[in-house]
Amino acid sequence: MDLKQIAKDTAKTLISYLTYQAMRTVLAQLSETDPPRALWLQQFSARQNLQDGEAYLRALLAERPELAYRIMTVREHIAAEVVDYLPEMAKAGIQQANMEHRRNHLERITSATGSLPVTHPEAGSPPQNPRPEME
């Protein structure tokens, strides 16, 4: 397990997600102040791969640099506000989710085991009719 590579991949994913959130923020602002530019950004974003935030920004810089700079500024602001909370929130979230998964699994296997018919090997044969036949 290469923890350094995992950290790099996680950071790249987080950066791309913050780019997406910044685009949504700018889009919401433009929807109120400049609907034609908001429509353009929405259409551009639908065509581009937002899963790679850096490629998205490079493409946006080529077409509308002012929007790219605005998104980069908002992304930086969002990062400054949330990055400090992320390590603890991620740890706590993972611990909570793991506990829920374990609890649900335990409940499922316990109820599945409890609903199976109980067999008693020591009993041997099935129970006999308690009332003898009348002859």
N, C-alpha and C positions, 0 to 999 in steps of 0.2 A: 504494500500500500504506500503510494507516494503522496504523503500529506501535503507537500509543497505544491504539487500539481493540482491536487484537489482544491487547495486554497486559491490558486490562480484561476481555475475553472469557475469556482464559486464567485470570485470577485468579478469575473467577466460577465457571468449571468446576472449578478446584482447590478452591474453598471448598465447592462442592456435593459433590465427591468426599470431602472431609474430613468433611462432615456424614454422608455415607453410612457411612464407616468408624467414626465415633463412634457412630452408631446400632448398627452391628454389635457394637461393643465393649460398649455398654450392654446390648444384647440377650443377649450371651454371659454377662455378669455376672448379669443377671436370671434367666437360665435356671438358674443355680446357686442363687440366693438367693430368688427369687420367681417360680416358674414361671407362675402365673396372669397376672402383669403382663407377663412375657416373651411369653406368647401374645397378650395384647392388643396389645403393641407390634409384634409380628410381623404381626398382622392389619391394624393401622393402617398400617404401612409398606407393606404389599402394596396397600392402597387408594390411598395418596398417591403423588404424583409426586416421587420422590427425586432426579430429575435437576435439580430446582430446590430446592436445599437451604434457601433462605430461605423459599420458599412452604411447604415441608414443616414447617419449624419454626413458622411462623405457625399452621398447622393444628394442630400438636401443642400449641402454647401454648393454643389455644382449648379443647382437650379434656383434656389432662393436663400442666399447666404444670410439675409437678415432674420429669417425664420430659424435657420440652423443656430445662429448665435443666441437667439432668444431661448431656444430649447436647451442649449448648453448651459446658459446662465441659470435657468430654472432647475435643470438637473443638478447643477453644483449646489444650489440652495437646498434642494431636497436632501441631497447627500449630507450636507453639513448638519441638517436638522435631525436626521434619523440614524445615521451610522453609529453614533455612540450607544444607542439603545439596542442595536441589532444582536450583538453577541449574546447578551443575557436573554433577550427575547427568543432567539433561535434555540438556545439550550433549553430554556423552560418549555418552549413549544414542543420540542422533540421529546423531552421527558414526559410531558403530559400526554402527547399522542401515543407514545410507546405504552404508557400505563393503560390508556384506554383500549388499545389493541390487545394487550395482554388480558385485561379484564374481560373484554368481549369474547376472546378466544376461550378463556377458562370457563366462562358461563356457557358457551356453546358446547364445549366438550363435556361439561358437567351435566347439562340438560340432556345431551345425546346419550350419555352413559346411563342416566337415570331413567330414560324412557325405554331402555331395552328390557325384554322379559328376563326375569330372574330365573335361573335354572339351579336346581340343587342336585348335584351329582350323587350325594349321599342318599337321596330318596329312592333311587333305583327305578322303580316302575311307577306309572301314573297312578293316582289315587283310585282306590276301589269304590264301588258303589256302597255307601254306608248302610243301606237297608238290604237285607238278603231277600232274594226272590222267594215268593211263596209258591209252594209246590202243590 
